[in-house]
Amino acid sequence: MIGVLLVGLLAGVISGMGIGGGTLLIPALLYFTDLSQQQAQGVNLLYFLPTAVIALITHVKNGNVAVRTAKPLIWTGLAGAVGGALLAVWMEAELLRRLFGGFLFLMGILEVCKKKKPTDGKER
């Protein structure tokens, strides 16, 4: 139980930074508990709501949210979430777990290979 609590705390810190705590939370839930992949993702979604609200309030106060850019993303994201949730419930847990692992691996490779963009000299 202590492992789950520590992972929750660390995932909260990562979520507050805008990185996405689910990348840590879901594998940890699968390792420390006997939840299925769908259950772990469901717990992650419940966990995400309050942490996202706090992070959003903080980022809005600091002027880090481009509202004009976010609006179309919100609507298409909601549509994708409905489709993704229906697909996740339909899929076998093992296939879903492998797809999630492959996605994390691909994102890690892309992040390592990403070239640094030139900046205008201003620190953020």
N, C-alpha and C positions, 0 to 999 in steps of 0.2 A: 504493500500500500504506500509506503514511503517513496518508492521509486515512481509510482504514478503521480504522487503529489509534487515531487521534484520536477518531473517532466512537465506537469501542468504549469508550474511556475516559470520554467525556462521557455515553454511554448508561449506563455503570456508575454514575456519580455520580447521574444521574437515577433509576435503578432503586433505589439505596440510599435515596433520599428517598421511595420508594414511589409515584412518579409513573408509571413504566412506560417503560423505555428503548426498547421496541419502536416507540414512536411516532417515535423518531428513527432507530433502527437499521435498520428495514426500508426506509424511503425512501433512506437513505444507501447501503445495500447495493445497491439497485436503481440508484442513480446512479453509484457508484464501481466496480461489478463488472458482469459479464454474467449474473448470476443471474436466474432467473425469479422471479415473485412467490411461487410455492409454495416454491422453494428458499430465498428470503430469509426467509420466515416459518419455515421449518424451522431455519435457522441461528439465528434469533431465539429459537426455543424452546430450542435447545441452550445458547445464551448465557444465557438466562433462569435455568436451573436453578441454577448455582453463585451467581449474583448474588442470586437470590431467597433462597437458604439463608442467605447472609451477612446480607442485610437483615433477614430474619425473626429470626435470632438477636439482632441488635442491637435490633430493635423489641420483642422479648419481654423482653430484659433491662431495657429502659427502661419497661416496663409499658404499651406502646402497642398491645397486641393484646387485643381483647375475644374471648376464646376461645369463650364461649357464643354469640356472634353468628357467629363464623367457622365453627363446626362444620357447620351446615346449608349454608352457602355453599360449603364444600369439596366436599360430596357432589353438590350440584347443579352446581357448577362442573366437576367431573370428568365428569359426564354430558354437560354442554354441550360440553366439550372433545372428547369422543369424536365427538359429532355434528358439531361444527364442523370437526374434522380430516377426517372422511369427506366432508363437503360441500366443503371446500377442495380436496381431491384430485380430486374429480369436476368442479369448475368450471374453465372456461377461465381462464388466467392473466390475461388482459386484464380480464375481468369481475371477478375477485377483486381486482385492483389498483384498479379504479374503486370497488368497494364499500369497500375499505379507505380510499381517499382521501376518499370521501363520509362515512364514519364519523368520520375525523379532523376533517374540516371541521365536521360537526354537533357534535362534542364541543367544538371550539373556540368555536363560536357559543354553545352552551349555557353554557360557562364565562365568556365575556364578558358574557352577559346575566344570569348568576346574581346574585341579590341577596345581600348579606352578611347572615348570620344574627346576631342580637343575642347577645352573650356575657354571661357572668355576671361579667365583670371580671377573671377569672383568665387569665393568660397560660399557654400550653402550651409 
